Amino acid sequence: MGPLQGIKVVDMTTVLMGPYATQMLGDYGADVIKVESPDGDVTRQIGPTRHPGMGPVFLNTNRSKRSICLDLKKPAGREAVLRLIAKADVLVYNVRPQAMARLQLGYDVVAKINPRLVYAGVFGFGQEGPYAAKPAYDDLIQGATALPALMAQTSDGVPRYVPNALVDRIVGLTAVGAICASLVHRDRTGQGQRVDIPMFETMAGFVMGDHMGGLTYDPPLDKGGYARHLSPDRRPYKTSDGYICVIVYNDKQWENFFKATGRDDLRSNPKFATFAGRAVNIDTVYAELARILETKTTAEWNEILEKADVPVMPMHDLESLLQDPHMVATGMFPVVEHPTEGRIRSMKLSARWSETEAEPQRLAPRLGQHGEEILRDAGYSTEEIAAMARDGVTKLAHNT
């Protein structure tokens, strides 16, 4: 009964960026039909599995969806997806627009079939620039939007990617907002539209929102960059027996920190006494904070800083995060029973609604698991579905 109940989404996405966006739409209540090739989404093969084709990346990016397998290079496969599109509210794809055009599924084609359709593309680059037809991946866009350069600046000088599909997930989240906004417009006007969500431009805005700095002005006042983010000592701090995450940010927090640590000398130091002074001398400030935090254990600092109302959190690893007392209390990682994969750890939605509470509608499907019911909904007879399976147009779950 989520807020998007009644919305039908044709999901023609693969890998991570598009599937992450459509999973969220499904979690919010939309009926998401995942259209997969005969080989299935490649993420089915990533990571340790109990059964082939049901890897953890796929399981955690494709819940709340129904799966149908269609060979879109065959006329009957294209005809089937057009039937689905005709009744859909949203189509999401993440191949290059040129590939959709080759499949004869460009916006000019589908808008004639369904003028109310929101036709959403998540792909590499805006179509007005010279990179329009270039392929794009998370790593490439991280590099092109300065993230490895920033990582190098804060550590050992070696550029590195963030160890997370940061771009795919941020652009996926941006796509959810763009799609929902387009649905509001459609409901007001009755008119669908094409909406492009390019990775490069989205991430350029995301990164430069923090780091534009003096480049904001014309002529520039500096070479850009947010000094606090780029300080080498902005990191989890070493304690006498481990690490801890601490941020002492505003004047009240620093006053509390001075009292808790007995550092009256810093209270009168102009480099530490005011927000403006700390901002100008952030490397000195964070270096001193690092030295102070090395003097006690993690547990001791956690107790001291909690009592002083100074923001502090543990530095988790992947396993300990699952056991964090807040995560346990809020049920963030429930263990659920998957129909084919047995007990798996899922993730609940973080957003909460007072009237239209949403939750995952179903767990990630096997390849083609819902093909027969989806084709029946589209008006195909039992004989037609059997012929499509025989001709390799579709692959039904019992044939996988």
PLY file of the C-alpha trace (Angstrom):
ply
format ascii 1.0
element vertex 400
property float x
property float y
property float z
element edge 399
property int vertex1
property int vertex2
end_header
0.00 0.00 0.00
2.94 2.32 -0.64
2.65 5.85 -2.07
3.21 4.63 -5.66
0.53 1.93 -5.57
-1.19 1.70 -8.96
1.84 2.90 -10.93
3.12 0.38 -13.48
6.83 0.50 -14.40
8.51 -1.32 -17.28
12.09 -1.79 -16.12
14.53 -2.31 -18.99
17.62 -1.69 -16.87
20.56 -3.89 -15.91
23.58 -3.92 -13.57
23.12 -1.39 -10.73
22.16 2.23 -11.47
18.81 1.56 -13.14
17.88 -1.50 -11.06
18.57 0.44 -7.84
16.18 3.17 -8.99
13.45 0.76 -10.06
13.79 -1.28 -6.87
13.04 1.88 -4.93
9.99 2.56 -7.10
8.85 -1.00 -6.40
9.49 -0.66 -2.69
7.32 2.48 -2.79
4.44 0.42 -4.16
4.80 0.50 -7.96
4.29 -2.68 -9.99
7.75 -3.06 -11.55
8.14 -5.47 -14.45
11.81 -6.27 -14.98
12.45 -7.15 -18.62
15.54 -9.35 -18.86
17.40 -10.82 -21.81
17.59 -14.62 -22.21
20.91 -14.51 -20.30
19.49 -12.39 -17.49
20.94 -9.37 -15.72
24.71 -9.82 -15.42
24.59 -8.99 -11.69
22.91 -12.34 -11.17
26.43 -13.78 -11.55
28.26 -11.48 -9.08
29.30 -12.72 -5.64
28.86 -15.95 -3.71
25.63 -17.79 -4.50
23.62 -20.72 -3.24
22.15 -21.21 -6.70
23.37 -19.96 -10.10
21.89 -16.64 -11.17
20.91 -15.46 -7.69
23.96 -13.56 -6.45
23.85 -11.03 -3.60
24.18 -7.90 -5.76
21.14 -9.01 -7.74
19.19 -10.01 -4.63
19.79 -6.61 -3.04
18.96 -4.52 -6.12
15.96 -6.30 -7.63
13.40 -6.95 -4.93
9.84 -5.65 -5.34
9.88 -6.63 -9.04
8.39 -9.23 -11.34
10.71 -10.77 -13.95
9.96 -11.55 -17.57
12.52 -12.81 -20.06
12.23 -11.40 -23.60
14.58 -11.43 -26.58
14.06 -7.90 -27.88
16.07 -8.61 -31.02
13.25 -10.83 -32.21
10.13 -9.11 -33.61
7.82 -11.04 -31.27
9.91 -9.96 -28.27
9.76 -6.32 -29.30
6.00 -6.65 -29.87
5.59 -8.07 -26.37
7.48 -5.23 -24.71
5.44 -2.70 -26.70
2.28 -4.27 -25.30
3.67 -3.82 -21.80
4.67 -0.22 -22.55
1.19 0.57 -23.86
-0.26 -0.05 -20.38
2.63 1.39 -18.36
3.07 4.66 -16.53
6.86 4.63 -16.62
9.57 3.09 -18.78
13.10 3.11 -17.35
16.17 2.15 -19.40
19.91 2.53 -18.88
21.47 1.73 -22.22
22.53 4.60 -24.44
19.63 6.27 -26.27
21.23 5.18 -29.53
20.73 1.54 -28.49
17.04 2.16 -27.74
16.71 3.72 -31.18
18.28 0.63 -32.79
15.69 -1.50 -30.99
13.02 0.83 -32.40
12.05 1.72 -28.83
13.04 5.39 -28.87
10.76 8.00 -27.34
9.39 9.04 -30.75
8.10 5.47 -31.20
6.71 4.70 -27.75
5.12 8.13 -27.20
2.79 7.42 -30.12
1.70 4.20 -28.43
1.40 5.73 -24.95
1.48 9.55 -24.81
1.04 9.44 -21.00
4.28 7.50 -20.56
7.17 8.85 -18.49
10.16 7.69 -20.55
13.18 7.83 -18.22
16.74 7.23 -19.35
19.67 6.84 -16.95
22.87 6.80 -18.98
26.29 8.37 -19.22
26.08 11.79 -20.78
23.69 14.54 -21.80
22.74 14.23 -25.44
23.70 17.79 -26.38
27.46 17.31 -25.87
30.30 15.51 -27.68
30.21 12.58 -25.21
26.59 11.77 -26.07
27.28 8.30 -27.48
30.14 7.31 -25.14
29.76 4.35 -22.80
29.94 5.15 -19.08
30.59 3.21 -15.91
30.75 4.20 -12.25
34.57 4.16 -12.17
34.84 6.35 -15.26
32.43 8.95 -13.94
34.11 8.98 -10.52
37.37 9.81 -12.27
35.85 12.38 -14.59
34.21 14.25 -11.69
37.44 14.58 -9.67
36.73 12.08 -6.88
40.04 10.14 -7.27
41.93 13.43 -7.46
40.30 14.51 -4.20
41.11 11.14 -2.62
44.76 11.57 -3.63
44.83 15.06 -2.17
43.73 13.80 1.25
45.99 10.74 1.58
49.19 9.46 -0.03
48.92 11.23 -3.36
47.65 8.13 -5.19
44.27 8.58 -6.93
41.72 5.98 -5.87
38.07 5.29 -6.56
35.60 5.33 -3.67
35.05 1.61 -2.79
31.33 1.84 -3.48
29.22 2.20 -6.62
28.67 5.77 -5.51
27.79 7.17 -8.94
25.32 4.43 -9.80
23.45 4.88 -6.54
23.43 8.69 -6.54
22.24 8.83 -10.15
19.68 6.11 -9.36
18.34 8.19 -6.48
18.25 11.25 -8.73
16.28 9.23 -11.27
13.66 8.30 -8.65
13.11 11.99 -7.90
12.94 12.91 -11.59
10.47 10.10 -12.31
8.21 11.01 -9.40
8.27 14.68 -10.43
7.36 13.66 -13.99
4.44 11.61 -12.67
3.15 14.65 -10.78
3.36 16.68 -14.01
1.61 13.88 -15.93
-1.21 13.76 -13.37
-1.68 17.53 -13.64
-1.56 17.75 -17.44
-2.28 14.27 -18.75
0.95 14.43 -20.75
3.93 12.12 -20.42
7.46 13.14 -21.36
11.00 12.01 -21.91
13.35 12.64 -18.99
17.12 12.08 -19.24
19.23 11.60 -16.11
22.90 11.66 -17.22
25.60 10.34 -14.92
28.36 12.84 -15.75
26.33 15.99 -15.23
24.56 14.61 -12.14
27.83 13.72 -10.43
29.55 16.94 -11.54
26.87 18.88 -9.69
27.02 16.52 -6.71
30.80 16.86 -6.25
31.14 20.52 -7.15
28.32 21.49 -4.80
30.88 20.93 -2.03
34.07 21.78 -3.84
33.31 24.70 -6.18
34.83 27.04 -3.60
36.47 30.09 -5.16
35.70 28.74 -8.64
32.16 29.94 -7.92
33.30 33.46 -8.77
34.36 34.91 -12.10
37.26 35.49 -12.04
38.03 32.66 -9.57
39.15 33.44 -6.03
41.02 30.13 -5.69
41.33 26.70 -7.34
38.26 25.26 -5.63
37.93 22.69 -2.89
36.29 22.60 0.54
39.20 22.83 3.00
37.55 20.83 5.81
36.81 17.90 3.49
40.34 17.96 2.13
42.15 18.09 5.46
44.39 15.00 5.78
43.25 14.51 9.39
39.56 14.46 8.52
39.32 10.73 9.01
38.42 8.13 11.62
40.74 8.95 14.54
43.14 6.45 16.06
42.62 5.81 19.75
44.94 3.88 22.06
43.20 0.62 21.07
41.34 1.22 17.80
39.49 3.94 15.93
36.57 6.28 16.52
34.59 8.73 14.38
34.30 12.19 15.92
33.30 15.57 14.56
33.60 18.66 16.72
31.92 21.24 14.51
30.20 24.24 16.06
31.28 26.55 18.88
29.14 24.83 21.51
30.61 21.42 20.66
34.15 22.77 20.87
33.40 24.41 24.21
32.12 21.06 25.49
35.19 19.33 24.10
37.56 21.78 25.80
35.82 21.16 29.14
35.74 17.38 28.73
39.44 17.19 27.87
40.73 19.92 30.16
42.21 21.83 27.25
41.68 25.39 28.44
44.76 26.37 26.46
42.89 25.72 23.22
39.88 27.78 24.30
42.02 30.91 24.23
43.89 29.97 21.04
42.51 32.01 18.09
43.01 29.02 15.80
40.52 27.01 17.90
38.30 29.58 19.60
35.91 30.51 16.75
34.30 28.86 13.75
36.08 31.29 11.41
39.44 30.66 13.08
39.04 26.90 12.85
37.98 27.08 9.19
41.14 28.95 8.21
43.37 26.63 10.27
41.49 23.37 9.75
44.60 21.22 9.16
46.13 22.40 12.45
42.84 21.88 14.30
42.26 18.35 13.01
45.89 17.35 13.58
45.63 18.40 17.23
42.30 16.59 17.58
43.98 13.46 16.23
46.78 13.74 18.81
44.30 14.17 21.68
42.19 11.17 20.68
45.19 8.84 20.66
45.52 9.20 24.43
42.54 7.06 25.52
40.70 3.92 24.45
37.77 3.92 22.08
35.38 3.00 24.89
36.71 5.76 27.13
36.33 8.37 24.43
32.87 7.19 23.52
31.73 7.63 27.14
33.43 11.01 27.55
32.15 12.46 24.29
28.62 11.13 24.66
28.44 12.73 28.11
29.80 16.02 26.69
27.27 15.95 23.80
30.05 15.90 21.21
29.03 13.96 18.04
30.64 10.52 18.05
30.02 7.21 16.29
31.84 3.88 16.04
33.92 3.02 12.99
32.22 -0.16 11.80
33.34 -2.77 9.35
30.82 -4.58 7.15
30.11 -7.27 9.74
29.92 -5.08 12.83
27.53 -2.66 11.09
24.94 -5.45 11.02
25.21 -5.74 14.81
25.08 -2.02 15.62
22.53 -1.66 18.45
20.58 1.03 16.57
20.44 -1.10 13.42
19.27 -4.06 15.49
16.63 -1.99 17.32
15.22 -0.52 14.09
15.28 -3.89 12.28
17.30 -2.51 9.40
18.67 -5.88 8.27
15.91 -8.46 8.75
16.56 -12.11 7.96
13.80 -13.31 5.64
12.92 -16.54 3.88
13.46 -16.42 0.11
11.39 -18.95 -1.87
14.47 -20.44 -3.59
17.49 -19.05 -1.73
16.43 -19.85 1.83
17.29 -17.48 4.67
18.82 -14.24 3.42
19.52 -10.90 5.04
17.43 -8.14 3.50
17.35 -4.38 4.04
14.28 -2.42 5.00
13.31 0.97 3.60
14.76 3.89 5.51
11.92 6.32 4.67
8.74 6.29 6.75
5.25 7.54 5.82
2.41 8.30 8.23
-0.35 7.32 5.78
1.11 5.21 2.97
3.68 3.03 4.67
5.86 1.19 2.16
7.86 -2.01 2.38
9.41 -4.44 -0.11
6.60 -6.18 -1.98
8.48 -9.35 -2.88
12.02 -10.70 -2.86
14.21 -10.73 -5.98
12.84 -13.04 -8.69
14.33 -15.91 -10.61
14.93 -15.22 -14.29
11.55 -15.19 -16.03
9.74 -16.16 -12.84
6.64 -14.07 -13.62
6.81 -14.26 -17.42
3.67 -16.28 -17.91
1.49 -14.10 -15.67
2.87 -10.89 -17.19
2.18 -12.11 -20.72
-1.33 -13.18 -19.71
-1.92 -9.70 -18.27
-0.80 -8.30 -21.62
-3.43 -10.36 -23.43
-1.46 -13.38 -24.65
-3.15 -16.77 -24.72
-1.70 -19.99 -23.31
-0.95 -21.19 -26.85
0.79 -17.93 -27.79
2.92 -18.01 -24.65
3.93 -21.60 -25.33
4.88 -20.68 -28.91
6.96 -17.73 -27.68
8.83 -20.03 -25.28
9.36 -22.61 -28.02
10.72 -19.96 -30.40
13.13 -18.51 -27.83
11.28 -15.19 -27.59
10.77 -15.75 -23.87
12.18 -18.08 -21.25
9.76 -19.13 -18.56
10.92 -19.90 -15.02
10.32 -23.63 -15.28
12.58 -23.72 -18.35
15.53 -21.97 -16.58
0 1
1 2
2 3
3 4
4 5
5 6
6 7
7 8
8 9
9 10
10 11
11 12
12 13
13 14
14 15
15 16
16 17
17 18
18 19
19 20
20 21
21 22
22 23
23 24
24 25
25 26
26 27
27 28
28 29
29 30
30 31
31 32
32 33
33 34
34 35
35 36
36 37
37 38
38 39
39 40
40 41
41 42
42 43
43 44
44 45
45 46
46 47
47 48
48 49
49 50
50 51
51 52
52 53
53 54
54 55
55 56
56 57
57 58
58 59
59 60
60 61
61 62
62 63
63 64
64 65
65 66
66 67
67 68
68 69
69 70
70 71
71 72
72 73
73 74
74 75
75 76
76 77
77 78
78 79
79 80
80 81
81 82
82 83
83 84
84 85
85 86
86 87
87 88
88 89
89 90
90 91
91 92
92 93
93 94
94 95
95 96
96 97
97 98
98 99
99 100
100 101
101 102
102 103
103 104
104 105
105 106
106 107
107 108
108 109
109 110
110 111
111 112
112 113
113 114
114 115
115 116
116 117
117 118
118 119
119 120
120 121
121 122
122 123
123 124
124 125
125 126
126 127
127 128
128 129
129 130
130 131
131 132
132 133
133 134
134 135
135 136
136 137
137 138
138 139
139 140
140 141
141 142
142 143
143 144
144 145
145 146
146 147
147 148
148 149
149 150
150 151
151 152
152 153
153 154
154 155
155 156
156 157
157 158
158 159
159 160
160 161
161 162
162 163
163 164
164 165
165 166
166 167
167 168
168 169
169 170
170 171
171 172
172 173
173 174
174 175
175 176
176 177
177 178
178 179
179 180
180 181
181 182
182 183
183 184
184 185
185 186
186 187
187 188
188 189
189 190
190 191
191 192
192 193
193 194
194 195
195 196
196 197
197 198
198 199
199 200
200 201
201 202
202 203
203 204
204 205
205 206
206 207
207 208
208 209
209 210
210 211
211 212
212 213
213 214
214 215
215 216
216 217
217 218
218 219
219 220
220 221
221 222
222 223
223 224
224 225
225 226
226 227
227 228
228 229
229 230
230 231
231 232
232 233
233 234
234 235
235 236
236 237
237 238
238 239
239 240
240 241
241 242
242 243
243 244
244 245
245 246
246 247
247 248
248 249
249 250
250 251
251 252
252 253
253 254
254 255
255 256
256 257
257 258
258 259
259 260
260 261
261 262
262 263
263 264
264 265
265 266
266 267
267 268
268 269
269 270
270 271
271 272
272 273
273 274
274 275
275 276
276 277
277 278
278 279
279 280
280 281
281 282
282 283
283 284
284 285
285 286
286 287
287 288
288 289
289 290
290 291
291 292
292 293
293 294
294 295
295 296
296 297
297 298
298 299
299 300
300 301
301 302
302 303
303 304
304 305
305 306
306 307
307 308
308 309
309 310
310 311
311 312
312 313
313 314
314 315
315 316
316 317
317 318
318 319
319 320
320 321
321 322
322 323
323 324
324 325
325 326
326 327
327 328
328 329
329 330
330 331
331 332
332 333
333 334
334 335
335 336
336 337
337 338
338 339
339 340
340 341
341 342
342 343
343 344
344 345
345 346
346 347
347 348
348 349
349 350
350 351
351 352
352 353
353 354
354 355
355 356
356 357
357 358
358 359
359 360
360 361
361 362
362 363
363 364
364 365
365 366
366 367
367 368
368 369
369 370
370 371
371 372
372 373
373 374
374 375
375 376
376 377
377 378
378 379
379 380
380 381
381 382
382 383
383 384
384 385
385 386
386 387
387 388
388 389
389 390
390 391
391 392
392 393
393 394
394 395
395 396
396 397
397 398
398 399
